[in-house]
Each structure stands twice: as C-alpha cells, then as structure tokens.
Amino acid sequence: MPSLETDVKQLIIDSLQLEDLTPADIDTDAPLFVDGLGLDSIDALELGMAIRKKYDVQLAGDPDESRKDFASVRTLMALIERQAK
C-alpha cells in the first residue's frame, strides 16, 4: 500500500496529466506553484477537485488559506490528515 506522500504525488501526476513525471520526481517540500512544479490557477482547480473527490476533504473558502494548503505536497498531506481525524 503506497504511503500518503506517494499517493498525493501520484494524484497530482494523474489529475494534471503530467505523464513525464514520477512520484520520485516531485520534491515533497518544493512549491507546487510558480517555482517547483510551476503549476497555475487552472491546475489548482483541477487538483482541488481531485483531492476533494479522493479524500473527501473540505477546501478553504479563503484564498490565503488555500494557498497555504496547496503550497507543497507536505501541506496537502497535512490538510488531508487534519480532516481524516
């Protein structure tokens, strides 16, 4: 069974159709937007929908809070773990 970290990385790859990447290529602490993976706002919407569907989490309505939750794979994992309790 894959770890949450690997699972989130694979979800990013699958939902954004980043076929040229593997989970090992994504740095857990690197920014997902601008630097790092270089995702944009459309990617954020698609990723948000995929995370809601797979993990049944509520995403913040506040844009500043959403930016914090989507900053990196690690912050996405924290969001999922917080709401799993």
Helices and strands as residue ranges (DSSP letters): H 4-15, G 23-25, H 41-55, H 63-69, H 73-84
